[in-house]
């Protein structure tokens, strides 16, 4: 497996630069307070909708993000109007399972089979092969909005799938445990191998992106639950297939390198981070849900910080101390103010931005 990671000096430098960017954001994100605030919950919902919509559209679904959101908001799991709805529900269910239970889902054949079952559990035409390796040869096929398909590459032959999957899983677990190779390199390599093997009759592309989310979360990249890497891949669909083909064309030879794929994989994470930072800041500074009085409180603290509640009460003396104290608690809960100290020494400041050191 390591032979595929023998990159040129220039490529290694580019990879290190991208990993540095991603890990720097990972560190900053881990220091953020108020992770249960409303705007982070909103970010997670946005990312979930985008991930479901994008990942299923990559495989040929015609449902827009708005269609996905409307469907999920009024979901009735007893009946689906189309295969698109079946696939959207499967992705929604599997993604939620991963987000809620990623620490207990090990990278094993059995757990991957279980995730595949969940992904396809409402897909009526797939019931025979849910959670089972393929029994017929398949191909990686690009699906386009006009209904056309293009074969990208052939995949592992049926009789070789169990051995190749075991080798890929064992390699990934060993490298992640021993930390011999950076986890982002390990995860990117495993996803490439999974897509090259294409172990299941259907659902491989969707499952590969779910497995990437699982492994990233397990490796401490918590921000991926608030950012849609799938959305970035959909935006670069041609580059996605080209990156896979660059390695696949030399499959089973010493020439098989995954430098193009690795750069693409890391770039998608970078793009997702950039989008997340923009959305996070926009939500943090969103004032539309504040009433006029709360807006006055926030503006006063921003202008005079650090302040005590007594300062706020004295300045905004048109309002009762009770209601102003309630407003201060609300602004703290919303992540717009930060409370420091205790008792009479308590002061309030506006929260630092997400790029604060």
N, C-alpha and C positions, 0 to 999 in steps of 0.2 A: 504493500500500500504506500509506503514511504517514497518509493521510486516515482510516484506520480506527483510528489511534492518537491521535486528537484527543480527549483525555479532559478531563473537568471538573477544576477545581482540587482538589476534594475527592478525586476518584478518583486523581489524580496523587500526592497526599499519601499515600494508602493504599498505592499501588503502591511508592512510595519507601520507606515504612516496612517493607513486606514484603521488598523487595530488600535493605534494610539488614540485616535479621535473617538472611536467607539468606547474604549475603556475609560477615557477621560469623562465622557458623558455618563457612563455607568456609575462612576464614583460620585459625580455631582448629584445624580438622581437619587442615589442611596441616602444622601444627606438631607433631601427635601423633607420638610415637616408636613403635617396635615394631609396624609395620604388618603384619608377617608372623606375629605372635603368634597363638596358637590361638583366642583369643576373637574376633579380627577375622575370621579364617577362618570361624568359626562364624556370625558376623553376616552374612557374605557369602552363606553357604549359606541361612540363614533368609530373607534378602531375595530370593534367587533363587527359592526355592520360592514365597514369597508373590507375587512378580511374575508368575511363570508361572501360578499358580492364579488370581490375581485377573484378570489380563488376558484369559485364556481364558474365565473365568466371565462377564465383562462381555459377551462375545460369545455366551453361551449354553451354555458347557460346564457340566457337572454334577459335575466332579471337585473334591473338597475339597483343601485343602493337604496333608492326610495322604495322600490318594489320589495326589497329584502326587509327593510324596516317595517313597512306596512304589514307584510306577511308575519313577521315575528311578533308584532304587537297584537295581532288578532289570530295567533296560531291555534289551529285545532288539529291535534296530532292524530285524530281518527280518520281524517280524509285529506288528500292532497289532489289538487286539480291537474298537476303536471309533474313530469320528471324533474323539471327545474326546482319545483317546490320540495320534492323529496330530497334532492341533493342539498338544497339550502338548509333544510331542517337537520339533515345529517351532519353538516359542517357546523352548524350552530350548536348542536348537542355535544359534538366531540370537542369543539373549542372550549365550551364552558366546562366540560369535564377536565380538560387539561389545565385551564386557568384556576380551577378550584382545588385540584388534587395532584398537581404536577410532582409534588415531593414524594408521592406514594406510587407513581407510575415509573417503574424501572425500564431501562432499555433492554428488553428481552423479546424473543420471538413471540411468547405468549401475550405479552402486553401489547405488542404491535398488532397481533391478530385481533385482540379485543377492541383496540381503537378502530381497526378496519371494520369490524362488525358494527360498531356504533355509528361510524360514518355512513354505512350503507343500509342501516337497519330498516329504513323506510323506503328504500329503492326496490321496488317490486321485482324488477327484471334481474336484480343482482342477488337474489336470496340464495341461489345455489352455491355461490362462491364467497359469501361473506366470511372473512376471517380465515380463508384458506388460500394457500399459494396457488398460482395459476396452473391450469391443466392444459392450456393451449398457448401457443406462441403469440406474443403481442408486440406492438411497436409503440414508440413515442410519437404521437400525432399532434400536430398543431391545429387547433380549431379556430376558425375565423368567423366574424359576425355574419358574413354572407353565406355561411354554411359550408364553405370549402374546407378541405382538410389537406394537410401536407405531412408526409412521413418524414420525421426528423432523423430517427435511427432505429435499428433493430435492437432488441434487448436480450437479456440472458435467456438461454434455452431452458425449457421447463425442467429438465432433469438436473440442471446445475443450480437452480434457485436455492434450495435449502442450504447447500454448502456455502454458496456465496453470501447469503444473508447471515449465516452463522459467523463467517469470517469477518464481515463488515461490523456486526454487532460486537463481537469479541474485541476487535481492534479498537473501536470507539470507546468501549467501556474501559479497556486497559489504559488507553492514552488519557482519558479524562480522569481516571483514578490516580495515575502516576504523575500527571501534569508534565509529561515529557514534551508535549507540543501544546501550544496555546489552544484553549478550548474553542475559539472561533475557527481555527484551522481544522480541528477535529470535527466540529459540527458541519462545516462546509463540505469536508471530504465525505462524511457519512451520507449527507443528503445527495451528493453527486453519485455515490455508489448505489444508494437506494433507487434513484431515478434510472440509473444505467441497468440495474437488475430488473426493475419494474416487476416486482414479485407477484402482484395480484392481477387478476383479469381486468379489473377496473378500479378507479379511485386512487391510483398511485400518485398522480400529481397533487391532488388535494391532501392526501395523507403525508406526502413528503413535506409540505408546508406546515402541517400540524406538528409533525415530528421536530421540525426546526424550532418552532415555538416552544415545544416541550423541553428540548435540550438547552435552549437559550435561557429559559426560566430556571432550569436546574443548575445552570452555570452562573446564576446571579444576575442575569441581564433582565431585571424585573420590568424595565421600561417597555419591553415588547408587548405587554398586555395593554399598553396605552398607545401603541404605534402599530400600524398595519404594514408589515413588510410585503404582504400579499398585494396590497395596493400599489406599491412601488414596482413589483414584478409585473403586474398587469400593464403599467405605464411603459415598461420596457420589454414587452413580450417578445419582440423579434430578437433583442439582445439576449434574452433569457434562453431561447432555443439555440441561438448561435454559440453561446458560452458552453452549453451542454455538448453540442456537436463538436466543438473544438477538441474536447478530450475523447469523446466517444468514437470519433473517426479512426482512432488508433487503439481501440479497445483490445486488450489481451496482447499488446506488444509493448516493448520497452519505450516506444515513443509516446505512450499515453501520458500526457501531462494535463493537469487541471488548473494551470495558472490563470487562464481566461475566466474559467468558472469561479475560482476563488476571488479574483478581483471583482467580478460581478456580484457575488454573494455579499461581500463586505460593502460594496458600494450601495446595495439595496438597504443594508442596515444603516449606513450613513444617511441616505436620503430619508429614511423613516425617522431618524433622529432629528434631522433638520425640520421636518414637517411637524414633529411632536413639539419641538421647542417653540415654534411659531404658534401652534394651537394652544399650548399651555400658557404662554404669555398673554395671548388674546383673552383666554378665559379668566386668567388671574386678574386682569385689569378691566374686566367687563363690569360695568356699573349699572347695566340696565335693570338688574333685579333689586337694586337698592332704592329705597324711597328717598325723598329730598332730605329728610333729617339725617338719615344714615350717611348720605353723601356728604353732608356738612361735617359730620363727625370725622369721616375718613379724610376729607380735605384738610381739616384742622390739624389732625395728627400728622399728616404728611408734611404740613408746613412748619409745625413746631416741635416735631419729635426730638427727643423722647418726651412724652407727656404722662401725667398721672390723670386718673379719673377726675380728681378735683379740678384740674386745669380745664378739662372738657366741660364740666358742670359750670364752672365760672364763666367760660367763654360763651357757651350756648345756654344762657340763663333763661331763654324763653321756654325751655323744656324742663320737665321734672328730672331730678337726679335718678329716680327709679327707671324712667324710660331710657335715659342716656346710658346707664349701666347695662341695661338689657341690650341696647344697640352695640355697645362695646363687646359684649359676649358674643353676639351674633357675628360681628366682623372678625373676631378671633376664630370662631368656628368655621367661617367661610374662607379662612386663610388670607384675609386682606390685612389683618393686623397681627402682630406678634406680641405676646404678653411675656414680660421678663420680671423676675423678682417675686417677692411674696409680701403679703400684708401691706402696710403703709408704704413700703419701698417699691411696690409694683409700678412698673412703667410700661408704656405701649409704644411700639414703633411699627412702621409699615414693613411688611415682609421683604427680605432681600429677593432679588430676581434669581431665576434658576441657574444663571451663570456666575453667581457669587462664589467666591472661593471659601 
